[in-house]
Amino acid sequence: MPKRCIDLRSDTVTQPTLKMREAMMYAEVGDDCAGEDPTVNRLQSLAAQLLGKQAALFVPTGTMGNNVAVLTHTNAGNTIILDSEAHIYYYECGAISALGGVMPITINSDDGCPNPDQVEFYLQRDPIRFPKIGLICLENTHNRRGGRAVPLEQMRDMQSVAIQYEVPVHLDGARIFNAAHALGTQVKDIADCADSVSFCLSKGLSAPVGSLLVGSSDFIENAIQVRRRLGGGMRQSGVIAAAGIIALTEMTDRLVEDHENAQYLAKELAEIDSLELDQTDFDTNMVVVNVQKIGMTAPEFVRIAREHDIRISYLDQDHIRLVTNCDVNRENIEYAADILVKLIRSIIN
Ligand SMILES: Cc1ncc(COP(=O)(O)O)c(C=O)c1O
């Protein structure tokens, strides 16, 4: 078999499709800071319509989408409540505090969605002594919780507590289309559980760059100013929005293949007793595996897998992460699974 390198580090490594490249080449553009880019406007309308919100805003990254949301919903000195493994808390370089003067209250929730009772504990505290809670943030699918799709009922429970205390909810829906497939629902239904949602075009949907923030017209009007403050006001960004339109119109249905491939990987790895893997834990495009019992740290295993031309990532000292994506087809998934299983067996034997 010819040697090949298979990249399962993330779905962010995906290449733009040929159709995206063509669309970018011929995109009709204008100055988006003046609201005059027809391609950006088309993408924003499409995103708002798909997610069932009044308006949308094109931003360069998912991180900026989240930060524009947090800064638009809150004021300096506020706190926000979120899961302790949330992307906003874990991977965004402290932006909410550095840029917004906002403090996090983290709640450890194994399944990725804070328990409403725990959240309520904070919401009902005396507002004179404690900082105001400006926002609750959810994440679906949840990256550091193994790509778990958080069920709608859980989100709705959280939302009703938020409504009771008049605190808005923001959803980091970077992979909301994966969540919709896994939950057998529409992205609109998931978005309905939050006041604002950010989602990415540049992950499993394969666009080279870009995310969207959606919400009410008033919210987006304020968000436009925050985006500019953060340096995210772009000019002829229709060039990249054009790829985003292809992402939304042609790339969402095929995510099912990535989920099936993740299930295949999980099933193969579950054959190895020392990995203690439950295949049913993985319902989207990520497989997270504890490698502690094979006698190796996750970073060491990642390095050795790389020597065998399989690129994966790690979440911490014990857990490796494999992310299926549109640039790795079933044949290559089978090949990668075969190499990894053989590699692990050679380590434990
Ligand atoms: C759940 C989640 N939110 C937000 C982001 C940030 O997206 P970006 O890399 O475009 O800033 C990511 C990136 O992987 C993510 O996994």
The ligand as a Gaussian input file, in Angstrom:
#p B3LYP/6-31G(d) Opt

LIG

0 1
 C      -16.232000      25.046000      19.978000
 C      -15.358000      26.048000      19.300000
 N      -15.669000      27.338000      19.383000
 C      -14.941000      28.295000      18.800000
 C      -13.838000      27.961000      18.056000
 C      -12.997000      29.063000      17.479000
 O      -12.972000      29.088000      16.105000
 P      -11.752000      29.820000      15.351000
 O      -10.636000      28.861000      15.334000
 O      -12.320000      30.105000      13.990000
 O      -11.433000      31.055000      16.104000
 C      -13.458000      26.626000      17.925000
 C      -12.260000      26.249000      17.166000
 O      -11.848000      25.125000      17.086000
 C      -14.249000      25.648000      18.574000
 O      -13.923000      24.340000      18.532000

